[in-house]
């Protein structure tokens, strides 16, 4: 079993707590606490910190990281589909359900989105309500709005 390492990276919308090992990134969560960037970033997390920094400085539109999220087979399927939603694009929960092959699974898809352990890299913020509303985002609707605007090219103001 690989030892999980942790690093912290300050973003314009909160501090990212990054967990992972040589097996891949297992979690990226956003916390409201104003924690300084990790002084020493474990080797297995350095590429993740670099790519997040590039994303927030508008120098990256796709992530290329080894991921290792823990979840059920269905959750993994939903998270894999989320990674196919391109930067600057959105899909509805209904569209995601159709892509996954079961229009009636919309609530299960929404639930799996909400349990996504890898913030931003698995872009659940790109999934919206059928009416265009910014529904259901565990990190806060204001962050979802910020991320979608960031990806649309709208200039952002730091909130921290």
Backbone as a ProteinNet text record, in pm:
[ID]
protein_1_A
[PRIMARY]
XXXXXXXXXXXXXXXXXXXXXXXXXXXXXXXXXXXXXXXXXXXXXXXXXXXXXXXXXXXXXXXXXXXXXXXXXXXXXXXXXXXXXXXXXXXXXXXXXXXXXXXXXXXXXXXXXXXXXXXXXXXXXXXXXXXXXXXXXXXXXXXXXXXXXXXXXXXXXXXX
[TERTIARY]
83.9	0	88.5	52.6	129.4	87.6	185.3	158.8	102.6	-8.9	-71.6	5.9	41	110.3	9.8	37.1	-52.6	27.3	-34.9	21.9	-92.7	-60	-158.5	-115.3	-214.6	-187.9	-297.6	-258.3	-355.9	-402.7	-534.8	-594.4	-670.1	-716.6	-794.7	-929.1	-972.2	-1104	-1098.9	-984.4	-969.8	-840	-809.6	-688.8	-720.1	-643.5	-658.7	-574.1	-637.9	-567.2	-555.8	-434.2	-408.1	-353.4	-418.6	-374.5	-342	-235.4	-201	-75.9	-41.9	77.3	133.1	229.5	283.5	175	68.2	-43	-131.8	-116.4	-193.8	-259.3	-324.2	-395.7	-525.4	-546.8	-668	-773.6	-731.2	-828.7	-769	-853.1	-824.5	-951.8	-941	-1056	-1020.6	-1122.9	-1100.1	-1147.2	-1064.3	-1098.3	-1095.1	-1175.6	-1184.3	-1070.8	-1005	-896.4	-784.2	-726.9	-617.7	-486.4	-456.2	-334.6	-228.9	-107	2.3	32.3	88	133.2	232.3	231.2	327	468.1	552.3	691	762.7	739.7	801.1	689	681.7	576.3	629.9	560.8	606.4	618.9	718.3	746.1	621.4	543.7	426.2	314.8	323.8	220.7	268.2	396.5	452	385.2	362.6	301.2	158.5	87.1	-49.5	-49.3	40.4	49.2	83.6	177.7	217.5	98.7	25.3	-87	-201.8	-228.8	-331.2	-289.8	-163.6	-114.5	-132	-99.2	-115.3	-262.8	-351	-495.7	-540.5	-501.7	-547.1	-479.9	-364.9	-298.4	-327.5	-430.3	-480	-377.4	-295.6	-196.8	-222.1	-338.7	-371.3	-521.8	-561.3	-703.6	-734.4	-632.7	-650	-549	-591.7	-501.9	-449.8	-325.9	-263.8	-197.7	-280.2	-233.1	-276.9	-200.1	-239.2	-337	-459.2	-563.8	-592.7	-629.1	-660.3	-774.3	-890.6	-1001.9	-1065.9	-1111.8	-1180.1	-1330.7	-1399.5	-1543.8	-1598.4	-1729.9	-1794.5	-1770	-1803.4	-1788.9	-1872.4	-1993.9	-2079	-2018.3	-1971	-1908	-1787.7	-1707.3	-1590.2	-1634.3	-1742	-1795	-1839.5	-1907.6	-1953	-1832.5	-1733.7	-1616	-1536.6	-1529.5	-1461.9	-1534.7	-1668.1	-1746.6	-1726.8	-1713.6	-1690.4	-1561	-1461.1	-1332.2	-1337.2	-1447	-1463	-1536.2	-1577.5	-1640.9	-1528.3	-1517.1	-1405.2	-1406.5	-1288.9	-1267.8	-1357	-1426	-1510.3	-1646.4	-1676.2	-1804.7	-1881.4	-2011.4	-2094	-2183.4	-2232.7	-2335.5	-2437.1	-2555.8	-2657.6	-2648.5	-2709.6	-2716.1	-2789.4	-2892.3	-2966	-2875.6	-2797.6	-2705.1	-2603.2	-2553.6	-2459.5	-2525.7	-2650.9	-2723.1	-2738.1	-2770.6	-2784	-2650.6	-2542.8	-2410.4	-2374.6	-2416.4	-2389.1	-2486.7	-2584.1	-2671.1	-2800.6	-2837.8	-2962.9	-3018.5	-3113.5	-3173.5	-3240.3	-3283.1	-3350	-3251.5	-3122.5	-3020.8	-2976.8	-3056.2	-3014.7	-2982.5	-3061.4	-3033.5	-2907.4	-2886	-2764.8	-2641.5	-2653.5	-2543.3	-2514	-2617.8	-2599.7	-2533.5	-2574.6	-2516	-2367.9	-2334	-2194	-2111.2	-2168.3	-2098.8	-2064.9	-2162.5	-2144.6	-2040.7	-2009.7	-1909.7	-1772.6	-1759.6	-1633.1	-1522.9	-1418.7	-1314.7	-1202.1	-1202.8	-1088.6	-1136.4	-1140.6	-1187.3	-1115	-1185.3	-1140.6	-1087	-994.3	-933.1	-1038.9	-1128.2	-1248.3	-1357	-1388.9	-1461.2	-1613.1	-1657	-1800.7	-1863.9	-1781.5	-1834.9	-1892.9	-1862	-1910.9	-2049.2	-2108.1	-2240.8	-2342.4	-2444.1	-2543.4	-2683.9	-2780.5	-2920.3	-2970.3	-3075.4	-3132.3	-3177.7	-3211.3	-3254.7	-3137.4	-3014.4	-2896.1	-2854.4	-2927.8	-2896.7	-2771.5	-2702.3	-2581.3	-2618.8	-2672.2	-2719	-2611.7	-2622.8	-2547	-2396.8	-2330.4	-2184.9	-2136.3	-2071.7	-2032.4	-1939.6	-1860.5	-1766.8	-1829.6	-1958.6	-2029.5	-2059.2	-2183	-2226.1	-2140.4	-2095.8	-2013.6	-1881.9	-1826.9	-1704.1	-1732.7	-1845.6	-1884.2	-1896.6	-1962.5	-1978.6	-1841.3	-1753.8	-1620	-1545.4	-1548.1	-1475.7	-1530.2	-1661.9	-1721.4	-1686.3	-1686.8	-1647.2	-1498.7	-1417.2	-1273	-1249.4	-1323.8	-1306.2	-1368.4	-1457.7	-1519.7	-1436.3	-1330.1	-1244.5	-1279.6	-1381.5	-1417.7	-1311.2	-1261.8	-1159.7	-1218.5	-1142.4	-1187.2	-1116.5	-1182.9	-1122.1	-1099.5	-986.4	-959.6	-1054.2	-1105.7	-1197.3	-1128	-998.7	-923.3	-807.2
-118.7	0	125.2	218.3	342.4	440.1	510.8	610.7	736	783.6	904.7	1026.5	1112.6	1237	1351.3	1465.5	1580.6	1706.8	1793.5	1925.9	2025.9	2152.1	2260	2361.9	2409.9	2508	2613.8	2740.9	2850.6	2884	2885.4	2923.3	3054.3	3117.7	3240.4	3218.6	3092	3064.7	2967.9	2961.8	2875.9	2798	2727.2	2646.1	2504.5	2454.9	2317.1	2226.4	2124.7	2020.5	1902.1	1863.6	1759.4	1636.1	1522.4	1395.9	1298.8	1223.7	1125	1049.2	957.8	875.1	844.7	757.9	716.5	651.2	602.4	540.3	644.3	771.7	878.1	970.2	1072.5	1169.1	1103.8	1100.4	1038.1	1140.7	1262.5	1365	1504.6	1594.8	1738	1800.8	1861.9	1928.3	2074.7	2157.8	2299.4	2328.3	2402.9	2439.9	2591.6	2644	2788.5	2845.3	2760	2808.3	2863.6	2971.4	3035.1	2970.5	2856.9	2782.1	2817.7	2839.5	2870.7	2750.6	2777.7	2669.6	2582.8	2453.7	2362.7	2407.6	2408.4	2447.7	2342.3	2218.5	2110.2	2023.2	2016.7	1939.5	1800.4	1695.9	1560.2	1540.2	1466.2	1442.2	1395.8	1306.8	1250	1353.3	1470.6	1574.3	1698	1703.9	1824.1	1856.6	1755.8	1780.2	1832.6	1783.6	1829.5	1977.5	2017	2157.2	2244.2	2199.4	2274.9	2292.3	2183.7	2191.1	2275.5	2268.3	2355.7	2502.1	2531.9	2668	2715.9	2632.1	2667.3	2690.9	2609.2	2626.3	2764.1	2797.6	2923.8	3046.1	3029	3140.8	3141.3	3068.4	3063.5	3010.1	2916.2	2853.1	2704.4	2654.1	2512.7	2497	2416.5	2387.4	2239.5	2156.1	2012.5	1966.1	1870.4	1812.6	1679.2	1651.3	1526.1	1468.7	1410.4	1358.3	1213.5	1139.3	1003	1016	968.7	981.3	846.4	850.4	729.2	756	802.8	829.3	699.6	700.4	583.5	603.8	503.9	511.9	382.6	375.1	256.4	249	136.5	120.6	226	251.4	351.9	492.2	525.9	656	672.6	569.9	575.9	602.4	538.2	557.4	702.9	758.6	898.1	992.1	966.9	1053.9	1047.6	929.2	917.8	999.2	996.5	1075.5	1225.3	1265.9	1407.4	1457.8	1372.9	1414	1438	1398.2	1419.1	1550.1	1623.4	1754	1855.2	1912.5	2000.6	2131.2	2185.8	2317.3	2419	2500.9	2605.2	2557.1	2428.2	2371.2	2325.2	2313.5	2257.2	2149	2064.3	1965.4	1969.7	1921.3	1911	1772.8	1761.8	1631.7	1531.3	1577.2	1490.2	1442.2	1532	1492.6	1390.4	1412	1316.1	1179.4	1178.3	1052.4	979.8	1054.8	995.1	938.7	1012	965.3	836	825.9	706.6	592.9	619.2	512.6	491.5	581.7	562.8	697.8	747.1	877.4	881.3	766.1	760.4	765.3	760.9	760.5	901.2	1000.9	1139.3	1170.3	1119.3	1145.8	1074.6	953.7	878.8	947.8	1000.7	1074.7	1200	1271.3	1391.8	1357.6	1247	1204.5	1170	1098.7	1063.7	1189.3	1286	1413.9	1476.4	1476.2	1536.7	1467.6	1342.5	1267.7	1267.2	1344.4	1354.4	1399.8	1317.1	1353.6	1440.3	1464.6	1534.2	1664	1768	1901.3	1953.3	2014.1	2079.8	1981.3	1893.3	1800.9	1707	1656	1586.8	1694.1	1754.9	1883.7	1874.5	1836.2	1830.5	1969.7	2074.4	2211.2	2242.8	2162.5	2186.1	2125.5	2065.2	2005.2	2100.2	2133.3	2232.4	2175.1	2246.8	2206.8	2223.2	2150.2	2156.2	2296.5	2377.8	2515.1	2614.3	2560.4	2645.7	2690.2	2647.2	2689.2	2618.7	2686.1	2632.4	2556.9	2438.4	2359.8	2263.9	2224.1	2114.6	2121.7	2195.6	2196.3	2195.2	2086.8	2066.9	2176.6	2237.4	2342	2480.5	2488.8	2616.2	2666.7	2710.1	2759.3	2877.1	2962	3076.1	3030.2	2916.7	2864.3	2806.4	2739	2684.3	2797.9	2905.1	3021.7	3079.2	3093.2	3147.1	3059.8	2927.6	2836.1	2841.6	2843.7	2850.5	2982.2	3090.7	3219.3	3220.1	3160.9	3149	3075.2	2968.6	2888.1	2953	3047.2	3114	3232.7	3263.6	3374	3505.7	3504.2	3624	3649.4	3770	3802.8	3793.1	3730.5	3705.2	3794.9	3816.8	3885.7	3782	3788.9	3697.9	3731	3626.8	3647.5	3628.9	3598.8	3581.5	3675.7
0	0	0	-84.7	-97.3	13	67.5	169.3	104.1	156.7	103.7	152.9	59	86.7	71.7	131	123	92.7	11.6	-15.7	-16.6	7.7	3.7	-100.6	-176	-280.8	-276.7	-257.4	-251.7	-392.6	-410.4	-537.4	-516.7	-622	-605.2	-534.9	-521.2	-462.4	-344.3	-279.7	-162.6	-169.9	-64	-58.7	-102.5	-200	-246.2	-157.6	-103.6	-29.2	-124.8	-156.1	-255	-183.3	-204.7	-146.7	-259.3	-242.5	-343.2	-306.5	-395.2	-377.2	-515.8	-522.2	-651.6	-737.4	-674.9	-748	-816.4	-780	-841.5	-740.1	-791.9	-708.1	-661.4	-530.4	-476.9	-438.2	-409.2	-371.6	-387.4	-434.2	-428	-374.6	-259.9	-200.3	-178.9	-174.8	-149.5	-8.2	63	199.8	210.6	299.5	315.7	400.3	480.3	565	478.6	523.3	450.6	492.5	430.6	462.1	358.1	402.9	311.1	222.6	105.1	17.8	93.7	63.1	126	93.3	196.4	173.3	90.2	124.1	48.9	-6.8	-137.4	-202.3	-233.1	-185.3	-216.2	-367.7	-407.7	-549.3	-624.1	-564.7	-632.6	-653.7	-589	-601.3	-676.2	-708.9	-771.8	-905.4	-988.2	-1118.5	-1101.6	-1002.6	-976.9	-938.1	-848.6	-806.7	-927.5	-1008.4	-1128	-1222.2	-1247.6	-1341	-1285.7	-1156.7	-1097.7	-1111	-1085.4	-1100.1	-1244.6	-1340.2	-1481	-1514.7	-1459.1	-1481.2	-1430.3	-1309.2	-1250.4	-1312	-1374.6	-1441.6	-1591.5	-1630.8	-1768.6	-1867.8	-1823.2	-1909.7	-1929.4	-1885	-1900.8	-1915.5	-2014.7	-2034.8	-2018.2	-2009	-1986.8	-1883.1	-1802	-1702.7	-1753.7	-1721.6	-1759.7	-1634.2	-1549.9	-1421.8	-1405.1	-1331.1	-1294.4	-1177.5	-1199.5	-1097.8	-1034.4	-907.6	-833.5	-734.3	-786.6	-694.7	-647.1	-525.7	-469.6	-481.2	-536.1	-550.7	-607.6	-613.8	-669.3	-819.7	-877.8	-1022.4	-1096.6	-1048.9	-1112.5	-1098.9	-979.8	-959.7	-1052.5	-1065	-1154	-1298	-1339.5	-1474.9	-1494.5	-1396.6	-1403	-1405.7	-1319.7	-1314.2	-1444.1	-1505.6	-1635.4	-1741.3	-1739.6	-1835.6	-1811.8	-1687.8	-1656.8	-1719.8	-1723.8	-1778.9	-1929.6	-1992	-2136.3	-2168.2	-2064.9	-2086.1	-2101	-2218.7	-2252.5	-2174.2	-2156.8	-2097.3	-2168.5	-2090.7	-2148.1	-2194.9	-2179.4	-2221.5	-2098.2	-2113.4	-2006.7	-2065.6	-1978.2	-2010.4	-1898.4	-1928.5	-1823.8	-1758.9	-1642.9	-1576.3	-1666.1	-1737.2	-1828.1	-1941.8	-2000.5	-2106.4	-2055.2	-1934.4	-1876.1	-1859.2	-1814.4	-1797.5	-1930.8	-2035.5	-2168.7	-2216.6	-2196.8	-2236.9	-2164.4	-2040.5	-1961.1	-1990.7	-2078.2	-2125.7	-2051.4	-1960	-1886.3	-1843.4	-1922.4	-1894.7	-1756.2	-1707	-1576.8	-1459.7	-1489.7	-1384.2	-1346.3	-1382.2	-1361.6	-1215	-1121.9	-979.3	-933.1	-982.8	-947.2	-1004.3	-1126.2	-1187.7	-1105.6	-1066.7	-985.8	-852	-792.4	-665.4	-681.9	-788.9	-813.7	-839.7	-913	-933.8	-799	-708.7	-577.5	-491.3	-524	-446.8	-515	-621.7	-692.9	-596.8	-577.6	-481.7	-537.9	-670	-729.5	-794.3	-711.3	-747.8	-871	-960.8	-1083.9	-1187.9	-1150.5	-1246	-1303.8	-1220.6	-1267.7	-1260.6	-1374.9	-1377.1	-1359.1	-1240.8	-1215	-1215.4	-1205.3	-1210.6	-1348	-1448.3	-1584.8	-1610	-1508.2	-1522.6	-1459.1	-1537.9	-1495.7	-1508.5	-1455.2	-1466.7	-1609.7	-1644.3	-1779.4	-1817.7	-1717.8	-1743.7	-1742	-1734.9	-1732.9	-1593.5	-1492	-1355.4	-1303	-1213.4	-1152	-1025.7	-1044.4	-930.9	-882.7	-758.8	-703.2	-717.6	-630.7	-631.4	-487.1	-448.3	-308.8	-256.7	-344.7	-302.1	-298.1	-327.3	-324.6	-463.9	-483.3	-614.5	-659.2	-566.6	-605.7	-668.4	-620.1	-680.4	-819.3	-832.6	-963.2	-1064.3	-1025	-1112.2	-1148.8	-1050.5	-1075.1	-1175.2	-1155	-1244.1	-1386.6	-1401.5	-1535.4	-1603.8	-1528.7	-1586	-1620.7	-1535.8	-1561.8	-1693.4	-1714.5	-1834.7	-1957.8	-1938.7	-2053.3	-2102.1	-2027	-2066.5	-1998.3	-1912.9	-1838.8	-1732.4	-1725.3	-1626.3	-1485.6	-1396.9	-1259.9	-1161.1	-1051	-939.2	-830.9	-764.6	-654.3	-539.5	-476.1	-365.1	-231.8	-233.9	-110	-106.5
[MASK]
++++++++++++++++++++++++++++++++++++++++++++++++++++++++++++++++++++++++++++++++++++++++++++++++++++++++++++++++++++++++++++++++++++++++++++++++++++++++++++++++

